[in-house]
Amino acid sequence: MTLLTFQKNASGSRDAEETDPVAQSPAGPDPFGPHSLTTADLAHLLFDRQDRGRVHEPWRKLIGTEAFSRRRDLAPLARTELSYDRLQLVNAAVDNPESLASDPARLAALHEWTGFVDSGLCTLSSIHYNLFLGSILDHDGYGRNLSDFTTLRRTGTFLCTELAHGNDAAALETTATFDPSTGGFVLHTPTPGARKFMPNTSLTGGPKSAVVAARLIVDGEDRGVFLFLTPLSDERGHLPGVEVRALPERAGSPVDHCLTSFDQVRLDRGALLEAEHGQLAPDGTLDSNVGNRRKRFLRSIGRVTTGKLCMSAAAVGASRTALAIAVRHAHLRHISGPRAGERIPLVAHRSHHGRLLNALAQTYAMTFLHREAVTRWTEHTAADRDDVERLVAVAKGWVTWQARDVMTECRERCGAQGLFAVNALAGLQADNEGTITAEGDNLVIWVKAAAEMVLGHRTDQAEKTETSATDGDLDDVDFLRGLLAAAESLWRARARVALREGPSGNPVARWNGASEAALTMVAAHAETRAADALRAAAEQAADPTARFLLDGLCRLFLLRRIRQHTGDLLAEGHLTVRHVRELPQAVDAVIAALAPHMTTLVEAFDIPDEVLSDIPLANGSSIVEDAALLPALAG
């Protein structure tokens, strides 16, 4: 196999010349040939550069083992049990589970690599390591004996949302009443709507404990929502007062989701997780450095922010896998050509490879935006925490929504065979739906971010909006980036005008009038940040071809995003009629330049061969060619 590389000639344009790929990939033999220096540089940039070995390689290595090979014929309960078994393998691969729970980069990478081989395991890992163990550590956990949880003698779960309180979890009803006679608490579910909704609280996977969000009641007064460490079950079953009912099977990989309630369950004094936002004295006095109950609630469930990063990670990992399958299929599947008897690959058609290249540009941008969010959260301070939390929320919504589009495109490009579970694509799609809702429903967290941005929070990206339509060129990434930032500013201004002109005395009606513009602003902001992250990666590429490819992906990404704003940008003088007319040709030109390099771009995803070799579509096979995949009919 040869690889097209590009170098600038004397006139400044790029000429193509063929070079032989070198540098054997650490992934082992690749059906498309050995990895090149370009592929290696792209992978280096995609996977945290010098930190790749610490953050990503352990999980990549783990999912390539026999224990993670695909099990096609398991019933839902058996699949859930397998996910719990694999959770034990994850725990055994970790030197210090507490350290993992305290490291957002490694924790997110765990989801990025396990999500596309076992989404159920991904869910269990997110709950046990982040929401459960992480919440304990973020409070007073370092003074507790956590060995039952770090050895997985007991699996941890997290009970916050209730049947009647999902996105408005701050209004939850579960109570934990302080008992001054014992110094402990009485945990109770007062109404059917207060039952905890869909935690993994069944007996599958062995004994479990939970971190339960409940209202602390002292002397009849509601002191706000706090977390309580609560044992749920042991080897004999659920403990007295703990009622668990299994929920119906949902779309995606099965997990033991349940409804859970408490009937006057007594907890000892140590059940309350305490920190600066709330410490309870023996006499029931609450000492807090947080002024109101809502802020105490947000502080108690602070682990949801890291959870958003984990959901974004799962989405980018699944998107890259879907593209690896679809791009391989596009090269290996041959159809009738224009001449009699001629057979040509699907990828020869612009209508096919153009859509996959759009998805590749999206996925590279998603990955680098996710990396930025992880880095910012890892390094945040008290001073910038609110801004970084907003970035994480915006990135989570955008990445998981984009993942849906990418996986839908990949599934469709594989035709009917993409619908079969054995080819993985349909399962990846279904699993991604959970990431869109988990750790904060996308629309809700975007509405919150939109309100904050419209009502005064500035972004450094939004400041760089100056563009000159007369001097601008669609080949200029600076110009394209400025157009997208200008679109963000336009929609921000419209949202602010709508708020000012809305009906006084009716906050809901005022926001209703501004919300669509505000949400469009958030989308443009996310896209601008993603383009910046992709562009920054291109500037750090050591290999000239890698830089060329990343530049091309960034340009394609920006051109596609600008297309939806051309009317507004033209009306406001940021674009000319010439630009609008040239836009389709500009898109087509960059697609033509990138098309010969599609396999290089997906090989850089470094998905273990053990994973892809088990997927017929990724290897030019049909499910009807493998008798093991076809059930025998009786009679």
C-alpha positions as CSV (number, residue, x, y, z in Angstrom):
1,M,0.0,0.0,0.0
2,T,1.2,3.5,-0.8
3,L,0.4,6.7,0.9
4,L,-0.1,10.1,-0.8
5,T,1.9,12.8,0.9
6,F,2.0,16.5,0.0
7,Q,4.8,19.0,-0.2
8,K,4.7,22.6,-1.3
9,N,6.3,23.4,-4.6
10,A,7.9,26.6,-5.6
11,S,4.6,28.3,-6.2
12,G,3.3,27.5,-2.8
13,S,0.8,24.8,-3.8
14,R,1.0,21.2,-2.8
15,D,2.1,18.5,-5.1
16,A,1.3,14.8,-4.4
17,E,4.0,12.2,-4.4
18,E,3.9,8.6,-3.4
19,T,6.1,7.4,-0.5
20,D,6.3,4.0,1.1
21,P,4.9,3.9,4.6
22,V,7.3,3.0,7.4
23,A,7.3,2.5,11.2
24,Q,5.4,-0.7,12.1
25,S,2.4,0.0,14.3
26,P,2.5,-1.2,17.9
27,A,-1.1,-2.4,17.2
28,G,0.3,-5.4,15.2
29,P,-0.5,-6.4,11.7
30,D,-3.1,-4.2,10.0
31,P,-5.2,-5.6,7.1
32,F,-4.7,-2.3,5.3
33,G,-0.9,-2.4,5.7
34,P,1.7,-1.1,8.1
35,H,1.2,2.2,9.8
36,S,3.1,5.2,8.5
37,L,5.0,8.0,10.1
38,T,1.9,10.1,9.3
39,T,-0.4,7.7,11.1
40,A,1.9,7.6,14.1
41,D,2.0,11.4,14.3
42,L,-1.8,11.6,14.1
43,A,-2.2,9.0,16.8
44,H,0.4,10.8,19.0
45,L,-1.7,14.0,18.7
46,L,-5.1,12.2,19.1
47,F,-4.1,10.4,22.3
48,D,-2.6,13.0,24.6
49,R,0.9,13.1,23.1
50,Q,3.6,12.3,25.8
51,D,0.8,11.2,28.2
52,R,-0.5,8.5,25.9
53,G,1.2,5.6,27.7
54,R,-0.1,6.5,31.1
55,V,-3.6,7.7,30.1
56,H,-4.6,5.5,27.1
57,E,-2.4,2.5,26.6
58,P,-3.5,0.4,29.6
59,W,-7.1,0.5,28.5
60,R,-6.3,-0.1,24.9
61,K,-4.2,-3.1,25.9
62,L,-6.9,-4.5,28.2
63,I,-9.7,-4.4,25.6
64,G,-7.5,-6.4,23.2
65,T,-7.4,-9.4,25.5
66,E,-9.5,-12.5,25.1
67,A,-11.7,-11.6,28.1
68,F,-13.0,-8.7,26.1
69,S,-13.8,-10.6,22.9
70,R,-17.3,-10.2,21.6
71,R,-20.0,-12.5,23.0
72,R,-22.8,-12.5,20.6
73,D,-25.4,-14.9,21.9
74,L,-25.8,-13.9,25.5
75,A,-29.2,-13.1,27.0
76,P,-29.6,-9.7,28.7
77,L,-28.9,-11.0,32.2
78,A,-25.8,-12.9,31.1
79,R,-24.5,-9.8,29.3
80,T,-25.0,-7.8,32.5
81,E,-23.2,-10.4,34.5
82,L,-20.3,-10.3,32.0
83,S,-20.1,-6.6,32.4
84,Y,-19.7,-7.0,36.2
85,D,-17.1,-9.7,35.6
86,R,-15.2,-7.3,33.4
87,L,-15.4,-4.6,36.0
88,Q,-13.4,-6.9,38.2
89,L,-10.8,-7.1,35.4
90,V,-10.6,-3.4,35.1
91,N,-10.1,-3.1,38.9
92,A,-7.4,-5.7,38.8
93,A,-5.6,-3.7,36.1
94,V,-5.5,-0.6,38.3
95,D,-2.7,-0.1,40.9
96,N,-4.8,2.2,43.0
97,P,-8.5,2.6,42.4
98,E,-8.6,5.8,44.5
99,S,-6.0,7.3,42.3
100,L,-8.0,6.4,39.2
101,A,-11.1,8.0,40.7
102,S,-9.1,11.2,41.3
103,D,-7.6,11.4,37.8
104,P,-10.1,12.8,35.3
105,A,-7.9,12.1,32.3
106,R,-7.4,8.4,33.1
107,L,-11.0,8.0,34.1
108,A,-12.3,9.5,30.9
109,A,-9.9,7.4,28.9
110,L,-11.3,4.2,30.6
111,H,-14.7,5.1,29.1
112,E,-13.2,6.1,25.7
113,W,-11.7,2.6,25.2
114,T,-14.2,0.3,27.0
115,G,-17.4,2.0,25.7
116,F,-17.2,0.5,22.2
117,V,-16.5,-3.0,23.4
118,D,-18.9,-3.2,26.4
119,S,-21.1,-0.2,27.0
120,G,-22.5,-1.9,30.1
121,L,-19.1,-2.1,31.6
122,C,-18.6,1.6,30.7
123,T,-21.8,2.4,32.6
124,L,-20.7,0.4,35.7
125,S,-17.3,2.0,35.7
126,S,-18.7,5.5,35.5
127,I,-21.0,4.8,38.5
128,H,-18.5,2.9,40.6
129,Y,-15.3,4.9,40.1
130,N,-16.6,8.4,39.4
131,L,-20.0,8.9,41.0
132,F,-19.6,6.5,44.0
133,L,-16.0,6.3,44.9
134,G,-15.2,9.8,43.6
135,S,-18.0,11.4,45.6
136,I,-16.7,9.8,48.8
137,L,-13.2,10.9,48.1
138,D,-14.3,14.5,47.3
139,H,-15.9,14.7,50.7
140,D,-14.3,13.0,53.7
141,G,-13.3,9.8,51.9
142,Y,-9.6,9.8,52.6
143,G,-10.4,9.3,56.3
144,R,-12.5,6.2,55.6
145,N,-11.7,2.6,55.1
146,L,-12.6,2.1,51.5
147,S,-11.1,-1.3,51.0
148,D,-14.4,-3.1,50.4
149,F,-14.9,-0.8,47.4
150,T,-11.4,-0.6,46.1
151,T,-11.2,-4.4,46.0
152,L,-14.7,-4.7,44.7
153,R,-15.9,-6.9,47.5
154,R,-18.7,-4.4,47.3
155,T,-19.7,-2.5,44.2
156,G,-20.7,1.1,44.5
157,T,-23.7,2.8,43.0
158,F,-25.1,6.3,43.0
159,L,-28.8,7.2,43.8
160,C,-29.7,10.8,43.0
161,T,-32.5,11.3,40.4
162,E,-36.0,10.2,41.3
163,L,-39.0,9.0,39.3
164,A,-40.6,12.4,39.6
165,H,-37.4,14.4,39.6
166,G,-34.9,14.0,36.8
167,N,-33.5,17.2,35.4
168,D,-34.9,19.0,38.5
169,A,-33.0,16.7,40.9
170,A,-32.5,19.7,43.2
171,A,-36.2,19.2,44.1
172,L,-35.8,15.5,45.1
173,E,-37.9,14.3,48.0
174,T,-36.0,11.5,49.7
175,T,-35.2,12.4,53.3
176,A,-32.5,11.6,55.8
177,T,-33.8,12.8,59.2
178,F,-31.2,13.4,61.9
179,D,-31.9,11.4,65.1
180,P,-30.3,13.2,68.0
181,S,-30.7,10.2,70.3
182,T,-28.4,8.1,68.3
183,G,-26.5,10.7,66.2
184,G,-27.5,8.8,63.1
185,F,-30.1,9.3,60.4
186,V,-33.3,7.7,59.1
187,L,-33.4,7.4,55.4
188,H,-36.9,7.3,53.9
189,T,-38.8,7.5,50.6
190,P,-41.9,9.5,51.4
191,T,-43.8,9.2,48.0
192,P,-43.9,6.9,45.0
193,G,-42.4,9.7,42.9
194,A,-39.4,9.8,45.3
195,R,-38.2,6.3,44.4
196,K,-34.7,6.5,43.0
197,F,-34.9,6.0,39.3
198,M,-32.7,3.5,37.4
199,P,-29.6,3.0,39.5
200,N,-28.0,-0.5,39.2
201,T,-29.2,-1.8,42.6
202,S,-30.1,-5.4,41.8
203,L,-28.3,-8.4,43.3
204,T,-26.4,-8.9,40.0
205,G,-22.7,-8.4,40.5
206,G,-22.7,-9.2,44.3
207,P,-23.1,-7.0,47.4
208,K,-23.6,-3.3,46.8
209,S,-23.5,0.0,48.7
210,A,-24.8,3.3,47.4
211,V,-24.2,7.0,47.8
212,V,-27.7,8.3,48.2
213,A,-28.7,12.0,47.7
214,A,-31.3,12.9,50.3
215,R,-32.6,16.0,52.1
216,L,-31.0,16.4,55.5
217,I,-33.8,17.1,58.0
218,V,-32.8,18.5,61.4
219,D,-35.4,19.4,64.0
220,G,-38.0,19.5,61.2
221,E,-36.0,21.9,59.1
222,D,-34.7,21.1,55.6
223,R,-31.0,21.8,55.5
224,G,-30.5,20.9,51.8
225,V,-29.4,17.8,49.9
226,F,-26.4,15.9,51.1
227,L,-25.0,12.4,50.3
228,F,-25.3,9.4,52.5
229,L,-23.2,6.2,52.3
230,T,-25.8,3.4,52.5
231,P,-25.3,-0.4,52.3
232,L,-28.0,-1.9,50.1
233,S,-27.3,-5.7,50.0
234,D,-25.1,-8.5,51.2
235,E,-24.5,-12.1,50.1
236,R,-28.1,-13.0,51.3
237,G,-30.0,-10.3,49.5
238,H,-31.2,-6.7,50.0
239,L,-31.1,-5.4,53.5
240,P,-34.2,-4.6,55.6
241,G,-36.0,-1.5,54.4
242,V,-34.4,-1.5,51.0
243,E,-36.9,-2.2,48.2
244,V,-35.7,-2.8,44.7
245,R,-37.7,-3.4,41.6
246,A,-36.2,-4.2,38.2
247,L,-37.0,-1.8,35.4
248,P,-37.9,-3.1,31.8
249,E,-35.0,-3.6,29.4
250,R,-34.0,-0.4,27.7
251,A,-32.3,0.3,24.4
252,G,-28.5,-0.3,24.3
253,S,-26.4,-2.6,26.3
254,P,-28.2,-4.1,29.3
255,V,-27.5,-2.9,32.9
256,D,-29.5,-3.9,36.0
257,H,-31.4,-0.6,36.2
258,C,-34.0,-0.5,39.0
259,L,-36.4,1.5,41.0
260,T,-35.1,1.8,44.6
261,S,-36.8,3.0,47.7
262,F,-36.2,3.1,51.5
263,D,-38.6,2.4,54.4
264,Q,-37.2,4.1,57.5
265,V,-33.7,2.7,57.0
266,R,-31.4,3.6,59.9
267,L,-27.9,4.8,59.1
268,D,-25.1,5.5,61.6
269,R,-23.4,8.9,62.0
270,G,-20.7,8.1,59.6
271,A,-23.2,7.7,56.7
272,L,-23.2,11.5,56.1
273,L,-20.5,12.6,53.6
274,E,-19.2,15.9,54.9
275,A,-17.0,18.7,53.5
276,E,-16.7,22.4,53.7
277,H,-20.2,22.9,52.2
278,G,-21.7,21.1,55.2
279,Q,-20.5,19.6,58.5
280,L,-23.0,18.5,61.1
281,A,-22.2,19.0,64.8
282,P,-23.4,16.4,67.4
283,D,-26.2,18.9,68.5
284,G,-27.5,19.1,64.9
285,T,-25.9,22.5,64.1
286,L,-24.9,22.7,60.4
287,D,-21.6,24.5,59.6
288,S,-21.4,25.4,56.0
289,N,-19.4,27.8,53.8
290,V,-22.1,27.7,51.1
291,G,-24.9,30.2,51.4
292,N,-27.9,28.4,50.1
293,R,-29.4,24.9,49.7
294,R,-29.2,24.8,45.9
295,K,-25.4,25.5,46.0
296,R,-25.0,22.8,48.7
297,F,-26.8,20.4,46.4
298,L,-24.6,21.3,43.4
299,R,-21.5,20.9,45.6
300,S,-22.7,17.5,46.8
301,I,-23.1,16.2,43.3
302,G,-20.0,17.8,41.9
303,R,-18.9,14.5,40.4
304,V,-21.4,15.0,37.7
305,T,-18.9,17.3,35.9
306,T,-16.3,14.6,35.6
307,G,-19.2,12.3,34.6
308,K,-19.9,14.6,31.6
309,L,-16.3,14.1,30.5
310,C,-16.7,10.4,30.8
311,M,-19.8,10.5,28.6
312,S,-18.0,12.6,26.0
313,A,-15.2,10.1,26.0
314,A,-17.5,7.2,25.4
315,A,-19.0,9.1,22.5
316,V,-15.7,9.9,20.8
317,G,-14.4,6.4,21.2
318,A,-17.6,4.9,19.7
319,S,-17.6,7.4,16.8
320,R,-14.0,6.5,15.9
321,T,-14.9,2.8,15.9
322,A,-17.9,3.4,13.7
323,L,-15.8,5.3,11.2
324,A,-13.1,2.6,11.2
325,I,-15.8,0.0,10.3
326,A,-17.4,2.2,7.7
327,V,-14.2,3.4,6.0
328,R,-12.8,-0.2,5.8
329,H,-16.1,-1.3,4.3
330,A,-16.1,1.5,1.8
331,H,-12.7,0.3,0.5
332,L,-13.4,-3.4,0.6
333,R,-16.9,-3.5,-0.8
334,H,-16.9,-3.5,-4.6
335,I,-19.8,-2.6,-6.9
336,S,-20.5,-2.4,-10.6
337,G,-18.4,0.3,-12.4
338,P,-19.3,2.4,-15.4
339,R,-17.8,-0.1,-17.9
340,A,-19.2,-3.6,-18.6
341,G,-17.7,-6.1,-16.2
342,E,-15.8,-3.4,-14.2
343,R,-15.9,-3.5,-10.4
344,I,-15.0,-0.5,-8.3
345,P,-14.9,0.1,-4.5
346,L,-17.7,2.1,-2.9
347,V,-15.1,4.6,-1.8
348,A,-14.6,5.7,-5.4
349,H,-17.9,7.6,-5.3
350,R,-17.8,11.2,-4.0
351,S,-21.4,10.7,-2.7
352,H,-20.0,8.0,-0.5
353,H,-16.5,9.1,0.6
354,G,-17.6,12.8,0.9
355,R,-20.1,11.9,3.7
356,L,-17.5,9.8,5.5
357,L,-14.9,12.6,5.3
358,N,-17.4,15.0,6.8
359,A,-17.9,12.5,9.6
360,L,-14.1,12.2,10.0
361,A,-13.7,16.0,10.3
362,Q,-16.5,16.0,12.9
363,T,-14.8,13.2,14.9
364,Y,-11.4,14.6,14.9
365,A,-12.9,18.0,16.0
366,M,-14.9,16.1,18.7
367,T,-11.8,14.3,20.0
368,F,-9.7,17.4,20.3
369,L,-12.5,19.5,21.9
370,H,-12.9,16.6,24.4
371,R,-9.1,16.7,25.1
372,E,-9.3,20.4,25.8
373,A,-12.2,20.0,28.2
374,V,-10.4,17.3,30.1
375,T,-7.2,19.3,30.4
376,R,-9.1,22.4,31.5
377,W,-11.0,20.5,34.1
378,T,-7.9,18.7,35.4
379,E,-6.1,22.0,35.8
380,H,-9.0,24.3,36.9
381,T,-8.8,26.5,40.0
382,A,-11.5,27.9,42.2
383,A,-11.3,31.1,40.2
384,D,-12.2,29.6,36.9
385,R,-14.3,26.6,38.0
386,D,-17.6,28.0,36.7
387,D,-16.1,28.8,33.3
388,V,-14.6,25.3,33.0
389,E,-17.7,23.6,34.1
390,R,-19.6,25.5,31.4
391,L,-17.0,24.3,28.8
392,V,-17.4,20.7,30.0
393,A,-21.2,20.9,29.7
394,V,-21.2,22.5,26.3
395,A,-18.6,20.0,25.0
396,K,-20.6,17.1,26.4
397,G,-23.8,18.1,24.7
398,W,-22.1,18.9,21.4
399,V,-19.9,15.8,21.3
400,T,-22.6,13.3,22.1
401,W,-25.0,14.9,19.7
402,Q,-22.4,14.9,17.0
403,A,-21.6,11.2,17.8
404,R,-25.2,10.4,17.0
405,D,-24.9,12.0,13.6
406,V,-21.6,10.3,12.9
407,M,-22.8,6.9,13.8
408,T,-26.0,7.3,11.8
409,E,-24.0,8.2,8.8
410,C,-21.7,5.3,9.2
411,R,-24.5,2.9,9.7
412,E,-26.3,4.1,6.5
413,R,-23.1,3.9,4.4
414,C,-22.9,0.2,5.3
415,G,-26.5,-0.4,4.1
416,A,-28.6,-3.2,5.5
417,Q,-25.6,-5.1,6.9
418,G,-25.0,-2.2,9.2
419,L,-28.3,-3.1,11.0
420,F,-27.0,-6.5,12.2
421,A,-25.7,-6.6,15.7
422,V,-22.7,-8.6,14.6
423,N,-21.4,-5.6,12.7
424,A,-21.5,-3.4,15.8
425,L,-22.8,-0.2,14.3
426,A,-26.4,-0.5,15.4
427,G,-25.3,-1.3,18.9
428,L,-23.0,1.7,19.0
429,Q,-25.9,3.9,17.9
430,A,-28.2,2.6,20.6
431,D,-25.5,2.9,23.3
432,N,-24.8,6.5,22.4
433,E,-28.3,7.5,23.2
434,G,-27.6,6.9,26.9
435,T,-24.6,9.3,26.8
436,I,-26.9,12.1,25.5
437,T,-29.1,11.8,28.6
438,A,-26.7,10.7,31.3
439,E,-25.0,13.2,33.6
440,G,-27.3,15.9,32.6
441,D,-29.7,15.9,29.6
442,N,-28.0,17.7,26.7
443,L,-30.8,20.2,26.1
444,V,-31.0,21.1,29.8
445,I,-27.3,21.6,30.3
446,W,-27.1,23.7,27.1
447,V,-30.0,25.9,28.3
448,K,-28.2,26.6,31.5
449,A,-25.0,27.4,29.6
450,A,-26.9,29.6,27.1
451,A,-28.5,31.6,29.9
452,E,-25.1,32.2,31.5
453,M,-23.5,33.2,28.2
454,V,-26.3,35.5,27.2
455,L,-26.6,37.2,30.6
456,G,-23.1,38.4,30.8
457,H,-20.5,35.6,30.8
458,R,-17.9,36.4,28.1
459,T,-15.8,33.9,26.2
460,D,-12.4,34.6,24.9
461,Q,-13.4,32.8,21.7
462,A,-16.3,35.2,21.1
463,E,-14.0,38.2,21.2
464,K,-12.2,37.2,18.0
465,T,-15.0,38.0,15.5
466,E,-13.5,40.6,13.2
467,T,-13.7,39.5,9.5
468,S,-13.2,41.4,6.3
469,A,-15.5,40.1,3.6
470,T,-13.6,41.9,0.8
471,D,-10.2,40.4,1.8
472,G,-11.4,37.0,3.0
473,D,-10.6,33.8,1.2
474,L,-12.3,30.4,1.7
475,D,-8.9,28.8,1.6
476,D,-7.9,30.8,4.7
477,V,-8.7,29.0,8.0
478,D,-8.3,32.3,9.9
479,F,-11.1,33.8,7.8
480,L,-13.3,30.8,8.2
481,R,-12.8,30.7,11.9
482,G,-13.7,34.3,12.1
483,L,-16.9,33.7,10.3
484,L,-18.0,31.1,12.7
485,A,-17.2,33.3,15.7
486,A,-19.1,36.1,14.0
487,A,-22.1,33.8,13.8
488,E,-21.9,33.1,17.5
489,S,-21.8,36.8,18.2
490,L,-24.8,37.5,15.9
491,W,-26.9,34.9,17.7
492,R,-25.8,36.2,21.1
493,A,-26.9,39.7,20.2
494,R,-30.3,38.4,19.0
495,A,-30.9,36.5,22.2
496,R,-30.1,39.6,24.3
497,V,-32.5,41.7,22.2
498,A,-35.2,39.1,22.6
499,L,-34.7,39.1,26.4
500,R,-34.9,42.9,26.6
501,E,-38.0,43.1,24.4
502,G,-39.8,40.1,26.1
503,P,-42.9,40.6,28.3
504,S,-42.1,42.1,31.7
505,G,-43.1,40.2,34.7
506,N,-43.1,36.8,32.9
507,P,-39.6,35.3,33.1
508,V,-40.6,32.1,31.3
509,A,-42.1,34.0,28.4
510,R,-39.1,36.2,28.1
511,W,-36.7,33.3,28.0
512,N,-39.0,31.4,25.6
513,G,-38.5,34.3,23.2
514,A,-34.7,34.2,23.5
515,S,-34.0,30.5,23.9
516,E,-33.8,29.4,20.2
517,A,-31.3,32.1,19.5
518,A,-29.4,31.4,22.6
519,L,-29.1,27.7,21.8
520,T,-28.0,28.4,18.3
521,M,-25.3,30.6,19.9
522,V,-24.1,27.7,22.1
523,A,-23.9,25.4,19.1
524,A,-21.8,28.0,17.2
525,H,-19.6,28.5,20.3
526,A,-19.0,24.7,20.6
527,E,-18.1,24.5,16.9
528,T,-15.7,27.4,17.2
529,R,-14.0,25.8,20.2
530,A,-13.8,22.5,18.4
531,A,-12.3,24.1,15.3
532,D,-9.7,25.9,17.5
533,A,-8.8,22.6,19.2
534,L,-8.4,20.8,15.9
535,R,-6.4,23.7,14.5
536,A,-4.1,23.7,17.5
537,A,-3.4,20.0,17.0
538,A,-2.5,20.7,13.4
539,E,0.0,23.3,14.4
540,Q,1.7,20.8,16.7
541,A,2.0,18.1,14.0
542,A,5.6,17.1,13.4
543,D,4.9,15.2,10.1
544,P,4.1,17.5,7.2
545,T,1.5,15.2,5.8
546,A,-0.2,14.9,9.2
547,R,-0.3,18.7,9.4
548,F,-1.8,18.8,5.9
549,L,-4.5,16.3,6.8
550,L,-5.4,18.1,10.0
551,D,-5.5,21.4,8.2
552,G,-7.8,19.9,5.6
553,L,-10.1,18.4,8.2
554,C,-10.3,21.7,10.0
555,R,-11.1,23.6,6.8
556,L,-13.7,21.0,5.8
557,F,-15.2,21.2,9.3
558,L,-15.4,25.0,9.2
559,L,-16.8,25.2,5.7
560,R,-19.6,22.8,6.6
561,R,-20.4,24.8,9.7
562,I,-20.4,28.1,7.9
563,R,-22.9,26.8,5.3
564,Q,-25.8,27.0,7.8
565,H,-25.0,30.6,8.6
566,T,-24.4,32.0,5.1
567,G,-27.6,34.0,5.0
568,D,-26.9,35.8,8.3
569,L,-23.2,36.3,7.5
570,L,-24.1,37.7,4.0
571,A,-26.7,40.1,5.5
572,E,-24.2,41.4,8.1
573,G,-21.4,41.9,5.6
574,H,-19.1,39.1,6.7
575,L,-19.6,37.3,3.4
576,T,-20.0,38.4,-0.2
577,V,-22.1,36.9,-2.9
578,R,-18.8,35.5,-4.4
579,H,-18.1,33.6,-1.2
580,V,-21.6,32.0,-1.1
581,R,-21.2,31.0,-4.8
582,E,-17.8,29.5,-4.2
583,L,-18.6,27.6,-1.0
584,P,-19.8,24.3,-2.7
585,Q,-16.6,24.2,-4.8
586,A,-14.4,24.9,-1.8
587,V,-16.0,22.0,0.0
588,D,-15.6,19.7,-2.9
589,A,-12.0,20.6,-3.4
590,V,-11.0,19.9,0.2
591,I,-12.8,16.5,0.0
592,A,-11.0,15.6,-3.1
593,A,-7.7,16.4,-1.5
594,L,-8.5,14.3,1.6
595,A,-10.1,11.3,-0.1
596,P,-6.9,9.4,-0.8
597,H,-6.0,9.5,2.9
598,M,-9.1,8.1,4.5
599,T,-7.5,4.9,5.7
600,T,-4.6,6.8,7.2
601,L,-7.0,8.9,9.1
602,V,-8.8,5.9,10.6
603,E,-5.7,3.9,11.2
604,A,-4.6,6.7,13.5
605,F,-7.5,5.8,15.8
606,D,-5.3,2.8,16.8
607,I,-8.2,0.5,17.5
608,P,-6.8,-2.9,18.5
609,D,-6.9,-5.4,15.6
610,E,-8.5,-7.9,18.0
611,V,-11.6,-5.7,18.1
612,L,-11.9,-5.0,14.4
613,S,-11.1,-8.5,13.3
614,D,-14.3,-9.8,14.9
615,I,-16.5,-7.4,12.9
616,P,-17.3,-8.8,9.4
617,L,-17.9,-5.4,7.8
618,A,-14.5,-4.2,8.9
619,N,-12.8,-7.1,7.0
620,G,-14.7,-7.3,3.8
621,S,-16.8,-10.2,4.9
622,S,-20.6,-10.8,4.8
623,I,-22.5,-12.3,7.7
624,V,-23.9,-15.0,5.3
625,E,-20.3,-16.1,4.6
626,D,-19.8,-17.2,8.2
627,A,-21.9,-20.2,9.1
628,A,-21.3,-19.6,12.8
629,L,-23.2,-16.3,12.5
630,L,-26.3,-18.0,11.0
631,P,-28.7,-19.8,13.3
632,A,-30.0,-23.2,12.1
633,L,-33.7,-23.6,11.6
634,A,-35.4,-26.5,13.1
635,G,-37.6,-28.8,11.1
